[in-house]
């Protein structure tokens, strides 16, 4: 009689969420079937685009566990992000920056949203591939109605509905200094991927 083996991350892979920056907003148009094809082309499986806004959830092989498991995970993430960005550039003819987040980490980030959310509030999480950019984004205080807080490698932002392009923080985040490395997602969208 054989013992039943329990599947681990190493067996089934790691679930990832890729957030594409600068697509479907006047730049590159990325349709979900094309996005799926790119992710499958780099070895992703169980690919699920979310909305038509450059979001995709997929599985990729996990790095081998070992004494340097955390380093292996960081290297695997960087390699996977690079492969995805190259695949997108090959497909669309221009760079498409990607923020890559483990799905379990995304769920924790969404759960940690620090502000109350109601029908009159937009709730966002700002991601970046550059930690220095996130720190610079919040270096200067913001005035109400913006509410901003630093999270685990992200910035949380809440503002009144209808004002997400004209508040002090919105204008700061839209400057060229931050547009190149950050991407913002609504918490409701993130919940669909977590």
C-alpha positions in Angstrom: 0.0 0.0 0.0 1.5 3.4 -1.0 1.2 6.6 0.9 -0.8 9.4 -0.7 1.5 12.3 -1.7 0.4 15.8 -1.1 0.9 18.3 -3.9 3.2 21.2 -3.2 3.9 24.5 -4.9 6.9 22.8 -6.5 4.6 20.3 -8.1 1.9 22.6 -9.4 3.7 25.9 -9.8 3.1 29.3 -8.4 0.0 31.4 -9.1 1.1 34.9 -10.4 -0.7 38.1 -11.1 0.8 40.2 -13.9 -0.2 43.9 -14.0 0.7 45.5 -17.4 1.4 49.2 -17.2 0.3 51.6 -19.9 -1.9 49.3 -22.0 -5.4 50.0 -23.3 -5.2 53.7 -22.4 -4.0 55.4 -25.6 -0.8 53.3 -26.0 -0.7 49.6 -26.8 -4.0 47.8 -27.1 -3.7 44.4 -25.6 -6.7 42.1 -26.1 -7.3 39.2 -23.8 -6.7 36.4 -26.4 -3.4 38.0 -27.4 -2.4 38.4 -23.7 -3.3 34.7 -23.1 -1.2 33.7 -26.1 1.9 35.6 -24.8 1.6 34.1 -21.3 1.2 30.6 -22.7 4.1 31.3 -25.0 6.4 31.8 -22.0 5.2 28.6 -20.4 2.3 29.9 -18.3 -0.7 27.6 -17.7 -4.2 28.0 -16.4 -4.1 31.6 -17.8 -7.0 33.9 -16.9 -7.1 37.5 -18.1 -9.2 39.7 -15.8 -11.2 42.5 -17.4 -9.7 44.2 -20.5 -7.2 46.3 -18.7 -3.9 44.4 -18.8 -4.4 42.0 -15.8 -3.7 38.3 -16.0 -3.5 35.5 -13.5 -1.5 32.4 -14.4 0.6 29.5 -13.1 4.3 29.2 -13.7 6.7 26.6 -12.3 8.0 27.4 -8.9 11.7 27.5 -8.1 13.2 24.5 -6.4 13.1 24.7 -2.6 16.3 24.7 -0.8 18.5 26.6 1.7 18.3 29.7 -0.5 14.6 29.3 -1.3 13.8 33.1 -0.9 16.7 34.0 -3.2 15.5 31.4 -5.7 12.0 32.9 -5.6 13.3 36.4 -6.1 15.4 35.3 -9.1 12.5 33.2 -10.5 10.2 36.3 -10.3 12.7 38.5 -12.0 13.3 36.0 -14.8 9.6 35.4 -15.3 8.9 39.1 -15.4 11.7 39.6 -18.0 10.4 36.8 -20.1 6.9 38.2 -20.0 8.1 41.7 -20.9 10.1 40.3 -23.8 7.2 38.3 -25.0 4.9 41.3 -24.9 7.5 43.5 -26.7 7.9 40.8 -29.4 4.1 40.6 -29.8 3.3 44.4 -29.7 6.5 46.0 -31.0 7.1 48.2 -28.0 8.0 47.8 -24.3 5.2 46.9 -22.0 6.4 47.1 -18.3 5.0 44.5 -16.0 4.5 44.4 -12.2 4.5 40.7 -11.1 3.0 39.7 -7.8 2.4 36.2 -6.3 -1.4 35.7 -6.0 -1.2 34.9 -2.3 0.7 38.1 -1.7 -1.8 40.1 -3.7 -4.6 38.7 -1.5 -2.7 39.8 1.6 -2.2 43.3 0.2 -5.9 43.7 -0.6 -6.8 42.5 2.9 -4.5 45.1 4.4 -6.2 48.1 2.7 -6.2 50.6 5.6 -9.0 52.9 4.8 -12.8 52.5 5.1 -14.4 52.1 1.7 -18.0 53.1 0.9 -20.1 53.9 -2.1 -18.6 57.4 -2.3 -14.9 56.2 -2.3 -12.5 54.9 -4.9 -9.9 52.6 -3.3 -6.6 51.9 -5.1 -3.3 50.2 -4.7 -0.3 51.6 -6.4 2.3 49.0 -7.5 5.8 49.7 -8.8 8.8 47.8 -10.1 11.0 50.4 -8.4 10.8 50.8 -4.6 12.6 54.1 -4.8 9.8 55.5 -7.0 7.2 54.4 -4.4 9.1 56.1 -1.6 9.4 59.3 -3.6 5.7 59.2 -4.5 4.8 59.4 -0.8 7.7 61.6 0.3 5.6 64.7 0.4 2.3 64.8 2.4 -1.0 65.1 0.6 -4.0 67.1 1.5 -7.6 65.8 1.9 -9.6 64.5 0.2 -6.7 62.1 -0.6 -5.8 59.5 1.9 -2.5 57.8 1.3 -0.6 55.1 3.3 2.5 53.0 2.7 2.0 49.2 2.6 4.3 46.2 2.0 5.9 47.4 -1.2 2.8 49.3 -2.3 1.0 52.6 -1.7 -2.6 52.6 -0.7 -4.8 55.5 -1.9 -8.4 56.5 -1.4 -10.2 59.4 -2.8 -13.8 60.5 -3.5 -15.4 58.9 -6.5 -15.2 61.1 -9.6 -11.9 62.7 -8.5 -9.3 60.0 -9.2 -7.6 62.2 -11.9 -7.7 65.6 -10.3 -6.7 65.3 -6.7 -3.2 66.3 -5.5 -2.0 62.7 -5.3 -3.6 61.7 -8.6 -1.7 64.6 -10.4 1.5 63.6 -8.6 1.2 60.0 -9.6 0.5 61.0 -13.2 3.8 62.8 -13.7 6.4 61.3 -16.0 8.6 60.6 -12.9 6.1 58.0 -11.7 4.3 56.9 -14.8 7.3 55.0 -16.0 7.4 52.6 -13.1 4.1 52.6 -11.3 0.7 51.1 -12.1 -2.5 51.6 -10.1 -5.4 49.2 -9.7 -8.8 49.5 -8.1 -9.2 47.3 -5.1 -12.4 45.8 -6.6 -10.4 44.7 -9.6 -7.6 43.3 -7.4 -10.2 41.2 -5.4 -11.1 39.5 -8.6 -7.5 38.3 -9.0 -6.6 37.5 -5.4 
